[in-house]
Amino acid sequence: MITIAADRPYVMSIAGFDPTAGAGLLADIKCFEQHEVYGFGICSALTAQTDQSFLKNNWLSAEQINDQMMPLLHRFEISAVKIGLIKSITVLLEVLANLKKRAPNIRIVMDPVLKASAGYEFHDWEDGLKQLRPVLKQIDLITPNYPEMLSLGGKTEVFETARAWAAYCPVLLKGGHLEANIGTDYLFEHGQLHELKPDVTNIHQKHGSGCVLSAAITAKLALGLSLSDACIQAKKYAEQFLNSNNTLLGYHKL
């Protein structure tokens, strides 16, 4: 690895290409720029969509993802990576193996995107812990929302699933879909449960809000924050993104 001098940490997003730039790879890069980290983008899927409708998705293979990723890992010291939309657990494990082989200390945040906000379902991963256990052992945080946790946990109660997963890595259960205490996120870390309460009561829904939150956490980790502080500050950033205007496409700003 050739270390390139820079005044910003290098971070990477492995995510789908959304032409609206509201979610996925382009949204992550915009978020990284606002946080003053230098973002690299690795495409894992090509989508045809707007902020309101999802038309088509074309997956990239593990080989195609690795072909984009490995030259950057060889040239730059990348501090953290966010992984979003990806084809399968098999592809994910192959990508993780290459990440860890080249950069064993890299911080990894996974946002398990199972369904587009417009309703298109990407995955139906059953037996979540059985499939995800080898993934969870290699990452630093997973950030499911309530429906994703319910699906991946085999319809088990979400807090029970989160506690089971947290035996392997920290879990941030996003509370935007929870009926009780809506907007409160729950961080399960090292046997402790932290409640991250919202600072705002009314929000404007946004396309890609989950992507923005996980990208902001990734940036904060690269900047040296602890996991709990990264989640707290990223939540504030996401709330600002949600209320940046009254459309489905938000603006990025600190």
Secondary structure by P-SEA (a helix, b strand, c coil): cbbbbccbbbbbbbbbbbccccccaaaaaaaaaaacbbbbbbbcbbbbbccccccbbbbbcaaaaaaacaaaaacccccbbbbcccccaaaaaaaaaaaaaacccbbbbbcccccccccccccccccccccaaaaaacccbbbbcaaaaaaaaccccaaaaaaaaaacbbbbbccccccccccbbbbbcccbbbbbcccccccccccaaaaaaaaaaaaaaaacccaaaaaaaaaaaaaaaaaccccccccccc
